[in-house]
Amino acid sequence: MTSFTDRAVETANSLRALFPETPLQLNVHLSQRYGAEVFLKREDLTPVRSYKLRGAFNAMRKVLARDPGQRHFVCASAGNHAQGVAYACRHFGVSGTVFMPVTTPQQKIDKTRAFGEGNIEIRLTGDYFDQTLAAAQTYCRDVGAWFLSPFDDEDVIEGQASVGVEILDQLGRAPDLVILPVGGGGLSAGVTSYLRDAAPATQIRYVEPAGGASLAAAIVAGAPVTLKRINSFVDGAAVARVGALTFERLKGARPEQVLAAPEDRICITMLEMLNVEGIVLEPAGALSVDVLPELAEEIAGKTVVCVTSGGNFDFERLPEVKERAQRFAGLKKYFILRMPQRPGALREFLEMLGPDDDIARFEYLKKSARNFGSVLIGIETNAAENFVRFCEKLDAAAFVYRDITEDETLAEFLI
């Protein structure tokens, strides 16, 4: 029986029938910032703009080799896995049924359909992914199709391992550190398993969204656990439970190897990569780059590879990304102000603003008393310390106010 390493290499070679190696690019901007050689493994540049095509292709290839009569594949996904499966179905000339939540944006539906080019059927089922998944699995059993898991499948893990094969081939040596994003664990399990044998001296760090740290929870518990709540902003990696098969390959990781990236901080990274480098990354695709500041001392003078796992970003989300980035950086805040109902009160308030402060939102919420009204105010500035001076002026003038920027409940309803 061939080793996992040999199978990963064979998979990488097989993928050349589908697309060339994704670039491994030295990023001068990041390298200069951290005094290191920082390379980006550009998985955002596959034909479907994510690494998911690798696992879907390999799993389908293996199934067809074992059972040539299996001509129908099924998956449940609202994003990159769906597109990878659709592309692979077209390549192999087989039928695919892709189950997506009813709430899936039309852009993702259209892209998945385009990649399948007539080989797939899309079924919109369920408001939440768990409902979609259950419907897909039931349908799969009923019609005798093959279910393609997005990550918890040995053939999928093997397919994602081809990323590690390409990194070593392209670099021509083993890097000091590889930083991998983690969702369900397919990519991280595959690359880890390959590097463990092919480049044992290479260190690995794993990055999860702070609101979906399922690998960290599993390592603490010693087995996969289901998170009670996840933040779905990093939709490509916000997974409530890491895979059972993937965890078997990752359970040796130490807690300090697994980093959590705050969702709002990821937005800063996305905007920087877009504005400075012209690289479009989805939230999950920015995870590996986002944690570089935390590793600055460790990576100085070393060779580092960040896997940018996907670039399927809907630009309609850009205002939300900018908003989150500003709030995390302390450049935008929201206040509820008790505004006196007297002539000159508004002017008095406006005069407290500095030359670099802009009102982004002003809304009367209600007249809370005969002589006062509640006002929602959003303010943008160019330096976080400007808010310190602004609040000092509010206090000196005895204005009653509340900063609700970090109040999750109020922000959800008012902002």
Secondary structure, 3 states (H helix, E strand, C coil): CCCHHHHHHHHHHHHCCCCCCCCEEECHHHHHHHCCEEEEEEHHHCCCCECHHHHHHHHHHHHHHHCCCCCEEEEECCCHHHHHHHHHHHHHCCEEEEEECCCCCHHHHHHHHHHHCCCEEEEECCCCHHHHHHHHHHHHHHHCCEECCCCCCHHHHHHHCHHHHHHHHHHCCCCCEEEEECCCCHHHHHHHHHHHHHCCCCEEEEEEEHHHCHHHHHHHHCCCCCCCCCCCCCCCCCCCCCCHHHHHHHCCCCHHHEEEECHHHHHHHHHHHHHHHCCCCCCHHHHHHHCHHHHHHHHCCCEEEEEECECCCCHHHHHHHHHHHHHHCCCEEEEEEEEECCCCHHHHHHCCCCCCCEEEEEEEEEEEECCEEEEEEEEECCCCHHHHHHHHHHHHCCCEEEECCCCHHHHHHHC
